[in-house]
Amino acid sequence: MKRHALAAALSTAAVVAGAAPAAPAQAAPFGTTPVSPSKTACGKAGFTDTVRCGAALTETFLRSRKAQGVVRETVIAPPAPSGLAWPSGPGVGSPFCGYADLPPILALGAHHCDRTTFILPRTDKERLFTDDVAATAVLIHESGHGMQEARGVDVVIPSLTGDSGRQKPMELSSDCWSGVGIRYLIGTGDLPAAAHGEASALFADIGSPADTLHGTGPERKAAFEKGYADGPAACNVIAGVRAFR
């Protein structure tokens, strides 16, 4: 499907869901709830605090790489039915961005575009944001797509069209980037040493032989471990583009 057709499909979904149009590249897209990153939320129980902790630790890591600008906002998408699309801002590789939760037709889970990381509680809460380590590993992975977009890579169209040849390297290199981040945060004391094994197990668990866009469990775990051991340069090799530093 062509880009304009995909954009039109998401825009139509927004109308069906009753969403109002959003200004391009606004800080918090219409209907979403902005997350307030906070390290004081770490160690507390509950989905909201877990997300706030993960967002804060992701910010800490990105600042260490002088890359904090790739994630302008982390937001929680509204309950179904909901959806919205808008053109991406300047300096972003993807032509447009959006979120959608329109069961049983479409559900865009945790994803990143236009400097915004989206979380869809219905699909992500029990699977990806179970504790501080999982939330941090996932949000650093999503920030990896921000790093890719900043280098002119389109991370939206390949995902929506099922182009595994283009999308899978972007996903595995973001898993790798998560490994870089988890190692850094263990080193600073923001995460315990056990976070290494926990995050690695998460990527092994969420991989699937049927998921041609993201990779199998062994592939995702191997990519994470590659980043943990060898740093950002290894992630660039996986991506096939110099997106990480």
N, C-alpha and C positions, 0 to 999 in steps of 0.2 A: 504494500500500500504506500502511496506517495505521502510526503510530509504534510502537504496541505490537507490531505484527506484524514490523516491521523489527528491533526490539530482540530479539524472540524468535528471529528468523532468525539473527542474529549469535550469540546465546547458544547456539543449537543447534549452530552451526558450531564454537563453542568446545568443546562437549562431544564432538563428532565428532573434533576434533583432539586431544582428550585433555587439554585445559587445565583447571586448577583455577579455581574462582571467585575473583575479585579483590574486595578491599574497594573501595567507591566512592571515586574521586578519589585513590587512593593515588599516591605520588610516582612509582614505577616500576611500571607494570602488570605483572602476573604473566607471566613468560616473556620479557620484553623485557630488553635490555641498555642500561643508562643510558650516555649519552655524557658524558664529562668534558670540558667546553669548555676549550680551551687555545690561546693565541696562539703558544706555543712549537711547536705542531704545524704552523703555517703554513709552507709551503715544503717540507714533507717529502712524500715519495711514499707512496702507499698509501691505501686507502679510509678506514680508521679515523682517520688523522691529518687527512685532508681534511675529514671530518665534524667532528672536534674543532675544527679551525680555523674552519670555517663557523659552528659553534655559538657559539664565542667572539666572533667578529666580529658576529654577530647580537645577542648580549648587549650588546656595546659600543654598537651603534646604539640598541637599545631603552632602555638607560640614558640615553642622550642625549635621548630623548623622554619620560623618566620613565614608561616603559611596560614595564619589565623583568618585571613580574608576569604578563604575558599568556602567557609561556612558562615554566612551572615546570620542565619537563624535556624533553630531547630523547632519544629512545630508538630502538634498533634492534630491529625485530620479529624474532621467532624464525623459523627455516626452516619451510617448509611440511612437513606440514599444521599450521596454527596459526590460532587465532582466539579472540577474547574480546570481550565487551561488558559495559558497566556504566553505571549512571546517572551523569550529569555532576554535579559539585559545585555548590554555590551560586554565584550570580553569573555563570553561564555560560549563553549563549543556547540552546545545543543540548541536547536532553533526555537524550541518552546519547552514549557514545563507544565506540570499539572499534578493533580491528585484525583483519585476516584475510588469510591467504594459503592459499587452498584451490583450487589449480588442478585442473581447468580451470574451476571454478565461479565463483570470486571471488578477486580480488587487489586489495587496497586499497594502492596505492603510497603515496608520500610524502603525508601529510595531517596535519591538526592538529585536535584537539578536546580539550575539558576541560583546557586549559592544557598539553597535551602534544603535541609534534611527533613523528610516527612516520616512520621510514625503513624501507623494505622492500628489502633488498639485492638480491633476485632481480630486481626490476623497476627499481630506481633506481640501482644502483651504476654501471653502464656508460652510463646515459643522463643522469643528473642530477648525479652527484657525481664528475665527472671531474677536477676541480681545485678549488683554493681559491675562485676567483671563482664558479664554478658552484655550489658548495656554499653559499656565502654568499648568492648571489642566490636560490636555492631556499628556504633556511631563513628568510630575511627574508620571502619570499612567504608561507610557512606561518605566520609570526608575524602576518601580516596577518589571517589567519583568527582568531587569538587576539584581535586588536584588535576584530574584528567581534563575536565571542562576548561580549566584555566589554561591548558596547553592547546585548546582548540579541538578537543575530542568531543564528538557527539555521543553522549551516553544514553540518549532517549530513544532515537529512532531504531537503533539495532535491538534494543530491548523490546520495543513494541511490535517490531516486525519479526522477532524470533531469529535474528541474524546471529547465530552462535559464533560464526567465524570472527565477527567483530566484537561481540559482547563478552564472550567467555574470557578472553585475555584481560578485559577491563575488570571483570569480577574477580578473577584469580589474583590480579595485581593489587586489587583493593584488599583482598584477604592477606596478601603479603604485607601491605601497608599497615594493617591491623597488628601484625606481628611486630613490626618496627615500633609501633606505638605502645603496645603492651610491655615490651622490654624496657622502653624508656620510663614508663610509669612505675614499673617495679624498681627500677634504679633510683627513682626519686623518692621512693617510699610511699607513693600515692596508692599503690596496689601491693598486696602481699606476694611473696614468691610463688605461692600456689596459683596465682592468676595465670601463669604461663600454661600449666596443664589444663586449667579450667577453660581458658579461651580456645586452646587447641582442640579440646574435646568438643566444644560448641561447634566449631567449623566442621569437624568430622561428622557431627550429628545432623547438621542442617543440610549437608550435601546429599545429593540423590543421583542414582544412575539415570533417572528419567529427566533430570534437569540439565539440558544441553547448554543453557545460558550461564549457569553458575558453576557447574562442575559436580563431580561425585564427592562423597565424603573424604576419601583418601586424597583426591586432588586438592580440595580446599584446605585440608589439614596440612598437606605438604607445602602449599603456597604460604600459609601462615607461618610455618616453621622456617621457611626460607627467609622471610622477612625478619623473623626474630633472630636468626643466626647471622644473616649477611647484610641487613640494612637496606636502605632505599634503592641502591643500585640494582639489587636483585629484583626488585619490583618493576623497575624500568625494563629489565630484560623480558619479564613475563608480559608486560604491556606492549612491548614493541615500540614504545615512545618514551621520551625522557619527560615524564610527568612528575616524578617524585624526587625529593631532595632532602 
